[in-house]
């Protein structure tokens, strides 16, 4: 068995995804990543550059034997490992021009919107439009996350979508 065959076999058992989390500064990207990872969110500082968090979980599947005319047709047990590499990139205006350095091999894109920051929603829309024009992100799945829904005066996801 060659090295390439071994690598392919390992890759079938491991599902690794690169997730890029972007949005304007103070939209809550770092807080979301920390919450997902079960970490403390009481002290969070401005992200200058980027943070990477790796989250792994396992999914076990057991396929029971199927008997047809006394013959076992299939019986297998496998363990699927999923790994999410979340790249939390700072959203300050001065850093946004560097976002393109993180686009390569991105499987999923999470665009975080601060639903309560009404004065910057137009800026948020413009930056998302620019991001969607990027050819290197064309195969990535997109999630638009309307964050801070619990704050007074926050727009609903439907209201944000109309903008």
N, C-alpha and C positions, 0 to 999 in steps of 0.2 A: 504494500500500500504506500503510495507516494505521499509527500508532504501536502500537496494540494488536496488530495482525497481526505486526509486527516482533518485539515482545516474546514473543508466543506461539511464533514460529518459533525464537527463541533458546532459550526454555525447553525446547523439544523436544530440543534438542541438549545442553543442560546439565541434569543431574540434581543438584539441591542438596537435601541433607537436614540437618535440625537434630537433633542427638543430645544428649540431656541425660544426663549421667553423675552419679549421686547415690548416696549411701550414707553410713553413719556415718563420722565422722572417723577417720583412720588406717586406712581399709579398702584404700587403695592406688589410689585413682582417678587422682591426678595421675601416679603412676608408670606406670600403664597407658597414659594418653594420651601421655606422653613416649616410652614404648617403641614405641608404634604409629607415632609420628612420627619414630622413629630418633634421638631426642635423648638427651643425657647424663642418667642417672638417679642419679649418684653424690651429688649434693647436691639434696635436695628439702625445701622448707619447708612448713609448715602452710598450707593454702589459706584465706585470710581473704577471703571473697567468692567470686570465680569466676575461672577462666581460660578463654579461648577458643582452640582450636586448629583451624585449617582444613587439611584434608587433601584434596588433589585427585589424581585419577588418571584416566588416559584409557584407553578401551577402543575399539579399532578393529575394525570388522567389514567384511568384504568379501563381498558376495553375488555369486557368479560368474554369468555368463550361463547361462541355461537354454535349450537349443535344442530346439524341437519343430517338426518338419517344416521345418527350415531357418530358423525365425524365432526371433530372440532375444526371450524373454519378459520377462526382467528382468536388470538389471545395475546394481548400485549400490555405492557405497563411502561409508561414513560414519564419523565419529569421535564417540564418545560421551564426554563429560566428566562425571565424577562428583565432586561436592564434598561433603565431610562437615564440617559445622561442629559441633565437639564442645564442649559447654559443661560444664566440670568445675567443679562447685559444691561449696563447702566443706560439711562434714558435722557441724560442732560443734553441740551442742544449741542454742546461742544463735542460730545462723544458720538452722536448719531451718525456722523460721517464714517465712523469706524465699524458700524454694524455689518457692512458688507464683508468684513474679514471673517465673519462667523457663519456665513450662508452655506458654505461648501458642505455637502453631505448631510444637510438638515432634513430629517424625516417629518418633523412636525413643528409648526410655528404657533406659539401662543401670543396673541396680541392682547395686552392688558390695558383696559380703559378705566380711568378713574371716573366713575359715574357721577361723582359729586363736584367735579372740577369743570363747571359749565363754561367758564371763560376760555379754557384751553381745548375744548372739544373740536373746534375747527382745525387747530394745529394737529391734534391727534388724528383726525380724518386725513389731513394732508400727508402726514408721515406714513400712515397705513397705505394710502394710495401709492406713494413712492415705493414702499416695500413690496407691494403686489406686482410692480413692474419688473422686479428683479428676476432675471432668467434663471439664476442658480437656485431659486426657491420654487420654481414652477412645479416640481413633483411633490412638494411638501404639503401635508394636510394643514389646514388653518383652523384655529379656535380663537374666536374673539370673546374674551372674558370681561364682562361688565362688572368690575370690582367696586367695592365700597357701597353696595346696595343698601347697607344698614344705616347710612348717614342721612340726616335730614336734608331734603332738597335734591337728593340723588335722582337722576333720570332712570327710568326703567329701561331694560334692554330694548324694548319695542321703540321707545322714544329715541334712543341712541341710534338704532338702525335706520330711522327715518332721516337722520342728518346726513 
